[in-house]
Amino acid sequence: MVKLAKKYNKNAGQIILRWIYQEGVISLPKSTNEERMKGNIDIFDFELNEEEMKAMQALDTNKPSHNPEDPANETRLMGLKIHD
């Protein structure tokens, strides 16, 4: 992904958003940072070729990045402070 970011003069997030867009998926990136918001929309001046699309797909491990069943979640959540 770093090579693609350099090739297109974009950041990794923009490469991912472009890949998602080309896959036909509607994404709703969230940010309150003005620069990130501008970057999130700045994905329409380049297109990933078929080889690049396949390379991005190959990164998918079919493993969720968050496992809600992980017992460590309870420990982490119980350690959060809600009020002073």
Backbone as XML, in Angstrom:
<?xml version="1.0"?>
<chain id="A" units="angstrom">
  <residue number="1" name="MET">
    <atom name="N" x="0.821" y="-1.185" z="0.000"/>
    <atom name="CA" x="0.000" y="0.000" z="0.000"/>
    <atom name="C" x="0.871" y="1.257" z="0.000"/>
  </residue>
  <residue number="2" name="VAL">
    <atom name="N" x="2.017" y="1.183" z="0.639"/>
    <atom name="CA" x="2.920" y="2.334" z="0.677"/>
    <atom name="C" x="3.368" y="2.692" z="-0.748"/>
  </residue>
  <residue number="3" name="LYS">
    <atom name="N" x="3.647" y="1.666" z="-1.557"/>
    <atom name="CA" x="4.046" y="1.910" z="-2.940"/>
    <atom name="C" x="2.939" y="2.617" z="-3.708"/>
  </residue>
  <residue number="4" name="LEU">
    <atom name="N" x="1.704" y="2.191" z="-3.493"/>
    <atom name="CA" x="0.577" y="2.828" z="-4.180"/>
    <atom name="C" x="0.401" y="4.265" z="-3.718"/>
  </residue>
  <residue number="5" name="ALA">
    <atom name="N" x="0.552" y="4.492" z="-2.429"/>
    <atom name="CA" x="0.422" y="5.848" z="-1.899"/>
    <atom name="C" x="1.468" y="6.764" z="-2.527"/>
  </residue>
  <residue number="6" name="LYS">
    <atom name="N" x="2.699" y="6.265" z="-2.637"/>
    <atom name="CA" x="3.750" y="7.072" z="-3.265"/>
    <atom name="C" x="3.470" y="7.276" z="-4.749"/>
  </residue>
  <residue number="7" name="LYS">
    <atom name="N" x="3.056" y="6.203" z="-5.420"/>
    <atom name="CA" x="2.786" y="6.276" z="-6.862"/>
    <atom name="C" x="1.738" y="7.344" z="-7.175"/>
  </residue>
  <residue number="8" name="TYR">
    <atom name="N" x="0.680" y="7.384" z="-6.396"/>
    <atom name="CA" x="-0.429" y="8.308" z="-6.659"/>
    <atom name="C" x="-0.357" y="9.598" z="-5.844"/>
  </residue>
  <residue number="9" name="ASN">
    <atom name="N" x="0.692" y="9.747" z="-5.048"/>
    <atom name="CA" x="0.856" y="10.925" z="-4.200"/>
    <atom name="C" x="-0.359" y="11.104" z="-3.279"/>
  </residue>
  <residue number="10" name="LYS">
    <atom name="N" x="-0.726" y="9.997" z="-2.633"/>
    <atom name="CA" x="-1.865" y="9.978" z="-1.711"/>
    <atom name="C" x="-1.404" y="9.348" z="-0.409"/>
  </residue>
  <residue number="11" name="ASN">
    <atom name="N" x="-2.281" y="9.333" z="0.585"/>
    <atom name="CA" x="-1.954" y="8.633" z="1.820"/>
    <atom name="C" x="-2.660" y="7.272" z="1.823"/>
  </residue>
  <residue number="12" name="ALA">
    <atom name="N" x="-2.322" y="6.430" z="2.791"/>
    <atom name="CA" x="-2.874" y="5.075" z="2.843"/>
    <atom name="C" x="-4.397" y="5.087" z="2.939"/>
  </residue>
  <residue number="13" name="GLY">
    <atom name="N" x="-4.936" y="6.013" z="3.714"/>
    <atom name="CA" x="-6.388" y="6.106" z="3.842"/>
    <atom name="C" x="-7.064" y="6.389" z="2.515"/>
  </residue>
  <residue number="14" name="GLN">
    <atom name="N" x="-6.460" y="7.248" z="1.718"/>
    <atom name="CA" x="-7.029" y="7.566" z="0.409"/>
    <atom name="C" x="-6.964" y="6.362" z="-0.525"/>
  </residue>
  <residue number="15" name="ILE">
    <atom name="N" x="-5.901" y="5.585" z="-0.435"/>
    <atom name="CA" x="-5.792" y="4.382" z="-1.265"/>
    <atom name="C" x="-6.892" y="3.395" z="-0.872"/>
  </residue>
  <residue number="16" name="ILE">
    <atom name="N" x="-7.098" y="3.219" z="0.413"/>
    <atom name="CA" x="-8.144" y="2.310" z="0.890"/>
    <atom name="C" x="-9.521" y="2.802" z="0.453"/>
  </residue>
  <residue number="17" name="LEU">
    <atom name="N" x="-9.785" y="4.098" z="0.622"/>
    <atom name="CA" x="-11.078" y="4.639" z="0.216"/>
    <atom name="C" x="-11.306" y="4.480" z="-1.288"/>
  </residue>
  <residue number="18" name="ARG">
    <atom name="N" x="-10.250" y="4.680" z="-2.086"/>
    <atom name="CA" x="-10.383" y="4.519" z="-3.538"/>
    <atom name="C" x="-10.690" y="3.062" z="-3.873"/>
  </residue>
  <residue number="19" name="TRP">
    <atom name="N" x="-10.001" y="2.133" z="-3.203"/>
    <atom name="CA" x="-10.237" y="0.710" z="-3.439"/>
    <atom name="C" x="-11.686" y="0.357" z="-3.100"/>
  </residue>
  <residue number="20" name="ILE">
    <atom name="N" x="-12.158" y="0.829" z="-1.957"/>
    <atom name="CA" x="-13.543" y="0.580" z="-1.548"/>
    <atom name="C" x="-14.503" y="1.134" z="-2.591"/>
  </residue>
  <residue number="21" name="TYR">
    <atom name="N" x="-14.248" y="2.347" z="-3.052"/>
    <atom name="CA" x="-15.103" y="2.988" z="-4.058"/>
    <atom name="C" x="-15.137" y="2.157" z="-5.343"/>
  </residue>
  <residue number="22" name="GLN">
    <atom name="N" x="-13.975" y="1.724" z="-5.798"/>
    <atom name="CA" x="-13.912" y="0.946" z="-7.033"/>
    <atom name="C" x="-14.554" y="-0.433" z="-6.880"/>
  </residue>
  <residue number="23" name="GLU">
    <atom name="N" x="-14.640" y="-0.922" z="-5.650"/>
    <atom name="CA" x="-15.326" y="-2.186" z="-5.387"/>
    <atom name="C" x="-16.846" y="-1.998" z="-5.409"/>
  </residue>
  <residue number="24" name="GLY">
    <atom name="N" x="-17.291" y="-0.756" z="-5.476"/>
    <atom name="CA" x="-18.717" y="-0.474" z="-5.522"/>
    <atom name="C" x="-19.363" y="-0.375" z="-4.153"/>
  </residue>
  <residue number="25" name="VAL">
    <atom name="N" x="-18.547" y="-0.201" z="-3.133"/>
    <atom name="CA" x="-19.053" y="-0.107" z="-1.765"/>
    <atom name="C" x="-19.161" y="1.359" z="-1.376"/>
  </residue>
  <residue number="26" name="ILE">
    <atom name="N" x="-20.249" y="1.688" z="-0.741"/>
    <atom name="CA" x="-20.430" y="3.053" z="-0.251"/>
    <atom name="C" x="-19.790" y="3.137" z="1.132"/>
  </residue>
  <residue number="27" name="SER">
    <atom name="N" x="-18.862" y="4.053" z="1.289"/>
    <atom name="CA" x="-18.217" y="4.224" z="2.597"/>
    <atom name="C" x="-18.591" y="5.591" z="3.161"/>
  </residue>
  <residue number="28" name="LEU">
    <atom name="N" x="-18.629" y="5.641" z="4.465"/>
    <atom name="CA" x="-18.929" y="6.884" z="5.165"/>
    <atom name="C" x="-17.799" y="7.187" z="6.136"/>
  </residue>
  <residue number="29" name="PRO">
    <atom name="N" x="-16.669" y="7.688" z="5.610"/>
    <atom name="CA" x="-15.554" y="7.978" z="6.508"/>
    <atom name="C" x="-15.913" y="9.098" z="7.468"/>
  </residue>
  <residue number="30" name="LYS">
    <atom name="N" x="-15.493" y="8.959" z="8.699"/>
    <atom name="CA" x="-15.812" y="9.942" z="9.732"/>
    <atom name="C" x="-14.543" y="10.633" z="10.191"/>
  </residue>
  <residue number="31" name="SER">
    <atom name="N" x="-14.593" y="11.923" z="10.228"/>
    <atom name="CA" x="-13.496" y="12.698" z="10.775"/>
    <atom name="C" x="-14.001" y="14.080" z="11.151"/>
  </residue>
  <residue number="32" name="THR">
    <atom name="N" x="-13.406" y="14.642" z="12.176"/>
    <atom name="CA" x="-13.693" y="16.028" z="12.529"/>
    <atom name="C" x="-12.508" y="16.909" z="12.163"/>
  </residue>
  <residue number="33" name="ASN">
    <atom name="N" x="-11.443" y="16.266" z="11.661"/>
    <atom name="CA" x="-10.240" y="16.978" z="11.257"/>
    <atom name="C" x="-10.412" y="17.470" z="9.817"/>
  </residue>
  <residue number="34" name="GLU">
    <atom name="N" x="-10.320" y="18.776" z="9.620"/>
    <atom name="CA" x="-10.573" y="19.371" z="8.306"/>
    <atom name="C" x="-9.660" y="18.805" z="7.217"/>
  </residue>
  <residue number="35" name="GLU">
    <atom name="N" x="-8.388" y="18.618" z="7.530"/>
    <atom name="CA" x="-7.453" y="18.083" z="6.525"/>
    <atom name="C" x="-7.817" y="16.656" z="6.132"/>
  </residue>
  <residue number="36" name="ARG">
    <atom name="N" x="-8.211" y="15.848" z="7.104"/>
    <atom name="CA" x="-8.617" y="14.475" z="6.797"/>
    <atom name="C" x="-9.898" y="14.459" z="5.973"/>
  </residue>
  <residue number="37" name="MET">
    <atom name="N" x="-10.826" y="15.344" z="6.284"/>
    <atom name="CA" x="-12.067" y="15.422" z="5.508"/>
    <atom name="C" x="-11.759" y="15.756" z="4.051"/>
  </residue>
  <residue number="38" name="LYS">
    <atom name="N" x="-10.850" y="16.701" z="3.837"/>
    <atom name="CA" x="-10.450" y="17.065" z="2.471"/>
    <atom name="C" x="-9.793" y="15.873" z="1.786"/>
  </residue>
  <residue number="39" name="GLY">
    <atom name="N" x="-8.933" y="15.167" z="2.502"/>
    <atom name="CA" x="-8.262" y="14.003" z="1.942"/>
    <atom name="C" x="-9.239" y="12.884" z="1.608"/>
  </residue>
  <residue number="40" name="ASN">
    <atom name="N" x="-10.258" y="12.703" z="2.449"/>
    <atom name="CA" x="-11.240" y="11.644" z="2.225"/>
    <atom name="C" x="-12.014" y="11.851" z="0.920"/>
  </residue>
  <residue number="41" name="ILE">
    <atom name="N" x="-12.206" y="13.077" z="0.512"/>
    <atom name="CA" x="-12.940" y="13.354" z="-0.727"/>
    <atom name="C" x="-12.008" y="13.426" z="-1.932"/>
  </residue>
  <residue number="42" name="ASP">
    <atom name="N" x="-10.716" y="13.533" z="-1.683"/>
    <atom name="CA" x="-9.739" y="13.689" z="-2.757"/>
    <atom name="C" x="-9.253" y="12.332" z="-3.273"/>
  </residue>
  <residue number="43" name="ILE">
    <atom name="N" x="-10.213" y="11.517" z="-3.732"/>
    <atom name="CA" x="-9.878" y="10.176" z="-4.236"/>
    <atom name="C" x="-10.352" y="9.960" z="-5.672"/>
  </residue>
  <residue number="44" name="PHE">
    <atom name="N" x="-10.788" y="11.022" z="-6.319"/>
    <atom name="CA" x="-11.376" y="10.872" z="-7.647"/>
    <atom name="C" x="-10.461" y="11.308" z="-8.782"/>
  </residue>
  <residue number="45" name="ASP">
    <atom name="N" x="-9.196" y="11.611" z="-8.466"/>
    <atom name="CA" x="-8.276" y="12.039" z="-9.514"/>
    <atom name="C" x="-7.283" y="10.940" z="-9.894"/>
  </residue>
  <residue number="46" name="PHE">
    <atom name="N" x="-7.564" y="9.709" z="-9.460"/>
    <atom name="CA" x="-6.736" y="8.570" z="-9.836"/>
    <atom name="C" x="-7.598" y="7.314" z="-9.799"/>
  </residue>
  <residue number="47" name="GLU">
    <atom name="N" x="-7.107" y="6.259" z="-10.412"/>
    <atom name="CA" x="-7.828" y="4.991" z="-10.431"/>
    <atom name="C" x="-6.819" y="3.858" z="-10.277"/>
  </residue>
  <residue number="48" name="LEU">
    <atom name="N" x="-7.143" y="2.916" z="-9.400"/>
    <atom name="CA" x="-6.294" y="1.743" z="-9.224"/>
    <atom name="C" x="-6.530" y="0.788" z="-10.394"/>
  </residue>
  <residue number="49" name="ASN">
    <atom name="N" x="-5.442" y="0.249" z="-10.948"/>
    <atom name="CA" x="-5.614" y="-0.682" z="-12.057"/>
    <atom name="C" x="-5.981" y="-2.067" z="-11.513"/>
  </residue>
  <residue number="50" name="GLU">
    <atom name="N" x="-6.252" y="-3.001" z="-12.416"/>
    <atom name="CA" x="-6.718" y="-4.328" z="-12.014"/>
    <atom name="C" x="-5.702" y="-5.047" z="-11.119"/>
  </residue>
  <residue number="51" name="GLU">
    <atom name="N" x="-4.450" y="-4.940" z="-11.450"/>
    <atom name="CA" x="-3.393" y="-5.581" z="-10.655"/>
    <atom name="C" x="-3.349" y="-4.992" z="-9.244"/>
  </residue>
  <residue number="52" name="GLU">
    <atom name="N" x="-3.476" y="-3.679" z="-9.152"/>
    <atom name="CA" x="-3.466" y="-3.009" z="-7.847"/>
    <atom name="C" x="-4.699" y="-3.380" z="-7.028"/>
  </residue>
  <residue number="53" name="MET">
    <atom name="N" x="-5.835" y="-3.490" z="-7.699"/>
    <atom name="CA" x="-7.061" y="-3.894" z="-7.010"/>
    <atom name="C" x="-6.901" y="-5.299" z="-6.432"/>
  </residue>
  <residue number="54" name="LYS">
    <atom name="N" x="-6.313" y="-6.208" z="-7.219"/>
    <atom name="CA" x="-6.093" y="-7.575" z="-6.748"/>
    <atom name="C" x="-5.104" y="-7.605" z="-5.587"/>
  </residue>
  <residue number="55" name="ALA">
    <atom name="N" x="-4.078" y="-6.776" z="-5.652"/>
    <atom name="CA" x="-3.089" y="-6.708" z="-4.568"/>
    <atom name="C" x="-3.754" y="-6.226" z="-3.279"/>
  </residue>
  <residue number="56" name="MET">
    <atom name="N" x="-4.650" y="-5.268" z="-3.389"/>
    <atom name="CA" x="-5.365" y="-4.775" z="-2.207"/>
    <atom name="C" x="-6.265" y="-5.881" z="-1.653"/>
  </residue>
  <residue number="57" name="GLN">
    <atom name="N" x="-6.959" y="-6.586" z="-2.524"/>
    <atom name="CA" x="-7.842" y="-7.676" z="-2.087"/>
    <atom name="C" x="-7.049" y="-8.759" z="-1.365"/>
  </residue>
  <residue number="58" name="ALA">
    <atom name="N" x="-5.825" y="-8.998" z="-1.821"/>
    <atom name="CA" x="-4.976" y="-10.026" z="-1.213"/>
    <atom name="C" x="-4.601" y="-9.688" z="0.228"/>
  </residue>
  <residue number="59" name="LEU">
    <atom name="N" x="-4.733" y="-8.432" z="0.620"/>
    <atom name="CA" x="-4.431" y="-8.034" z="1.993"/>
    <atom name="C" x="-5.505" y="-8.493" z="2.979"/>
  </residue>
  <residue number="60" name="ASP">
    <atom name="N" x="-6.671" y="-8.844" z="2.460"/>
    <atom name="CA" x="-7.773" y="-9.271" z="3.316"/>
    <atom name="C" x="-7.477" y="-10.640" z="3.914"/>
  </residue>
  <residue number="61" name="THR">
    <atom name="N" x="-7.433" y="-10.724" z="5.219"/>
    <atom name="CA" x="-7.147" y="-11.979" z="5.912"/>
    <atom name="C" x="-8.425" y="-12.692" z="6.340"/>
  </residue>
  <residue number="62" name="ASN">
    <atom name="N" x="-9.570" y="-12.096" z="6.036"/>
    <atom name="CA" x="-10.877" y="-12.634" z="6.444"/>
    <atom name="C" x="-11.002" y="-12.745" z="7.954"/>
  </residue>
  <residue number="63" name="LYS">
    <atom name="N" x="-10.219" y="-11.983" z="8.663"/>
    <atom name="CA" x="-10.301" y="-11.934" z="10.117"/>
    <atom name="C" x="-10.800" y="-10.551" z="10.514"/>
  </residue>
  <residue number="64" name="PRO">
    <atom name="N" x="-11.782" y="-10.486" z="11.400"/>
    <atom name="CA" x="-12.253" y="-9.167" z="11.835"/>
    <atom name="C" x="-11.172" y="-8.455" z="12.632"/>
  </residue>
  <residue number="65" name="SER">
    <atom name="N" x="-11.154" y="-7.147" z="12.521"/>
    <atom name="CA" x="-10.175" y="-6.378" z="13.280"/>
    <atom name="C" x="-10.598" y="-6.240" z="14.746"/>
  </residue>
  <residue number="66" name="HIS">
    <atom name="N" x="-11.848" y="-6.535" z="15.011"/>
    <atom name="CA" x="-12.368" y="-6.459" z="16.378"/>
    <atom name="C" x="-13.199" y="-7.703" z="16.643"/>
  </residue>
  <residue number="67" name="ASN">
    <atom name="N" x="-12.866" y="-8.411" z="17.672"/>
    <atom name="CA" x="-13.610" y="-9.601" z="18.042"/>
    <atom name="C" x="-14.430" y="-9.290" z="19.290"/>
  </residue>
  <residue number="68" name="PRO">
    <atom name="N" x="-15.749" y="-9.112" z="19.129"/>
    <atom name="CA" x="-16.578" y="-8.762" z="20.290"/>
    <atom name="C" x="-16.625" y="-9.862" z="21.345"/>
  </residue>
  <residue number="69" name="GLU">
    <atom name="N" x="-16.232" y="-11.081" z="20.992"/>
    <atom name="CA" x="-16.252" y="-12.200" z="21.948"/>
    <atom name="C" x="-14.965" y="-12.311" z="22.756"/>
  </residue>
  <residue number="70" name="ASP">
    <atom name="N" x="-13.975" y="-11.503" z="22.453"/>
    <atom name="CA" x="-12.686" y="-11.565" z="23.141"/>
    <atom name="C" x="-12.861" y="-11.149" z="24.604"/>
  </residue>
  <residue number="71" name="PRO">
    <atom name="N" x="-12.505" y="-12.032" z="25.545"/>
    <atom name="CA" x="-12.651" y="-11.700" z="26.974"/>
    <atom name="C" x="-11.842" y="-10.476" z="27.400"/>
  </residue>
  <residue number="72" name="ALA">
    <atom name="N" x="-10.800" y="-10.147" z="26.667"/>
    <atom name="CA" x="-9.989" y="-8.975" z="27.011"/>
    <atom name="C" x="-10.791" y="-7.683" z="26.874"/>
  </residue>
  <residue number="73" name="ASN">
    <atom name="N" x="-11.841" y="-7.702" z="26.059"/>
    <atom name="CA" x="-12.675" y="-6.507" z="25.895"/>
    <atom name="C" x="-13.321" y="-6.094" z="27.207"/>
  </residue>
  <residue number="74" name="GLU">
    <atom name="N" x="-13.804" y="-7.075" z="27.965"/>
    <atom name="CA" x="-14.449" y="-6.760" z="29.237"/>
    <atom name="C" x="-13.467" y="-6.086" z="30.184"/>
  </residue>
  <residue number="75" name="THR">
    <atom name="N" x="-12.259" y="-6.621" z="30.257"/>
    <atom name="CA" x="-11.230" y="-6.039" z="31.126"/>
    <atom name="C" x="-10.920" y="-4.613" z="30.703"/>
  </residue>
  <residue number="76" name="ARG">
    <atom name="N" x="-10.759" y="-4.410" z="29.403"/>
    <atom name="CA" x="-10.442" y="-3.075" z="28.897"/>
    <atom name="C" x="-11.593" y="-2.107" z="29.170"/>
  </residue>
  <residue number="77" name="LEU">
    <atom name="N" x="-12.818" y="-2.545" z="28.897"/>
    <atom name="CA" x="-13.971" y="-1.659" z="29.093"/>
    <atom name="C" x="-14.199" y="-1.339" z="30.575"/>
  </residue>
  <residue number="78" name="MET">
    <atom name="N" x="-13.974" y="-2.317" z="31.435"/>
    <atom name="CA" x="-14.168" y="-2.083" z="32.866"/>
    <atom name="C" x="-13.138" y="-1.105" z="33.417"/>
  </residue>
  <residue number="79" name="GLY">
    <atom name="N" x="-12.024" y="-0.962" z="32.726"/>
    <atom name="CA" x="-10.984" y="-0.046" z="33.167"/>
    <atom name="C" x="-11.201" y="1.385" z="32.707"/>
  </residue>
  <residue number="80" name="LEU">
    <atom name="N" x="-12.216" y="1.607" z="31.884"/>
    <atom name="CA" x="-12.473" y="2.972" z="31.391"/>
    <atom name="C" x="-13.161" y="3.796" z="32.479"/>
  </residue>
  <residue number="81" name="LYS">
    <atom name="N" x="-12.770" y="5.036" z="32.557"/>
    <atom name="CA" x="-13.340" y="5.946" z="33.531"/>
    <atom name="C" x="-14.399" y="6.799" z="32.819"/>
  </residue>
  <residue number="82" name="ILE">
    <atom name="N" x="-15.618" y="6.740" z="33.305"/>
    <atom name="CA" x="-16.715" y="7.472" z="32.673"/>
    <atom name="C" x="-16.845" y="8.880" z="33.277"/>
  </residue>
  <residue number="83" name="HIS">
    <atom name="N" x="-16.731" y="8.973" z="34.562"/>
    <atom name="CA" x="-16.880" y="10.267" z="35.261"/>
    <atom name="C" x="-15.670" y="10.507" z="36.153"/>
  </residue>
  <residue number="84" name="ASP">
    <atom name="N" x="-15.437" y="11.785" z="36.448"/>
    <atom name="CA" x="-14.372" y="12.136" z="37.396"/>
    <atom name="C" x="-14.779" y="11.810" z="38.809"/>
  </residue>
</chain>
